[in-house]
Amino acid sequence: MNRALMRVAAFLGVLLIALVVNLNYVNVVKGSDYASNPANQRVLLNEYARERGAMIVDGTLVAASVATDDRLKYLRTYADGPVYAPVTGYYSLYYGTSGLERAEDQVLSGDDDRLFANRISDLFKGRDPRGGNILLTLDRRAQEAAYAAMGDRRGAVVALDPKTGAILAAVSTPSFDPNALVSHDPDAIQQAYAAYQDDPSMPMVNRAFTQTYPPGSVFKVVVAGAALDDGKTPDSVIPAPDSIVLPGTTTTLSNFDGERCGNGQTDTLIHALTISCNTAFAQLGMDMGTPAVLDLQAKFGIRDQSFTMPLYVARSTMGPVPDQAALAQSSIGQRDVQITPLQGAMLAATVANDGTLMRPYLVAQEQAPNLSTLPGGEAKPKEQSEALEPELAQQLKAMMINVVENGTGSAAQIDGIQVGGKTGTADNIEGEPPHAWFVGFAEAGDRQIAVAVVIENGGVSGSETTGGLAAAPVAQAVIRAYLGL
């Protein structure tokens, strides 16, 4: 071979190597980027050619795909969009997915390995492939009652079945309409998304699961449980001075508006919880010590770590407790204590379920397009931890019932139904009204519910009564709806 041919052969070899390298770069390195790029019309056409599975609540479709006459064969629709948006999320042509649309995408899109046989069957029968369905644990009446009761206030409501951990309601307000983000008009989608992002009320923030708040006196449920676990009874007499100076500081901790607990020096544990005595629980926490409070809060689910169910849930934490002064403040739910509304519901559910915390879950069943249950697609309740022995949990339950019947939670009362709960008013940003909390439980027959409500800036500083009046009626509405009252 002469030298000229060798040069040509070498040049062609270099071109071949470059071609192979480029093909590998495009398919392996950049393949996922190109596939997820909204400008990739072929991917979009293939994706929207398949009917996406539905999300179902009590037999009602809350997310479904409907046929269209345009190039994208299906359009995602959301019935009562703002009511269910914190759970469903959106399936957007321009912004991708969020909520269960993302967490359960493999089933909804039909790409789950368990649907392989269905895809093959559709191929041979010449049918368009379809995605699987998701049955949610939500109770429609409870969800809609929670959304209606919150109105235009900022906050969240979460309700659980204490016996199973099933999430019965999950509302975040103000909410957004996912239908505005899923049209086939990119310009309209971007305008709607920008409007939501620019809204100072932050409607796209999922306050039920991803937002944390100082719980205020709701945390006294944990401290009261620790006291019972330490050998005290509801009638035990504990220190309850009018004020205490936090150890190592000149800071004085007092009760709201100079209120007196008991005789001004002592009170019973049950009465201190009923009137939400700050000094009693601050001193109680210091007397028991940090390890005792930390241990029980972890058993109640406050484990300083995030988790999924399958949506992401932010971590709830007591925060650092470097000294006795910090422990006193933390024991009344202030300082660095932060919990999600879901965690608040988990506290109440644990007490209602005889001291056993069940793992929360949101998806009851994953179905194939023919409505058969996918292998492993049926949710099974799982015990997460035993926070208290049943006898102690019953004592704490009676104390929380007393809070509603004779104390700060009276706005949650329901005729003929025994309701237990705890109010909380949590200081946050200086100069802003505190957050109002209520966590509680109730049952009628074989139906049992635990609920947590937080209303941002919904209370009056230090006043458990006004905090309870803001949040407790919302809980009452949810309880009534779920129990069919």
Secondary structure, DSSP 4 states (H G I P E B T S, - for coil): --HHHHHHHHHHHHHHHHHHHHHHIIIIISHHHHHH-TT-HHHHHHHHTSBPPPEEETTEEEEEEEE-SSSS-EEEE-TTHHHHHHHH--EETTTEE-HHHHHTHHHHHT-SGGGHHHHHHHHHHTPPPBPPEEEE---HHHHHHHHHHHTT-SEEEEEE-TTT-BEEEEEEES---GGGGSSS-HHHHHHHHHHHHH-TT-TTS-TTTT--B--GGGGHHHHHHHHHHTT--TT-EEE--SEEEPTTSS-EEE-GGG---TTSSEEEHHHHHHHT-HHHHHHHHHHH-HHHHHHHHHHTT--S--EESSSEEPPPB-----SHHHHHHHTTT-TT-BB-HHHHHHHHHHHHTTTEEEPPB-EEEEE-TTSPEEEEEE----EEEE-S-HHHHHHHHHHHHHHHHHSTTGGG-BTTB-EEEEEEEE--STTSPPEEEEEEEEEETTEEEEEEEEETT-S-TT-HHHHHHHHHHHHHHHHHHHHT-
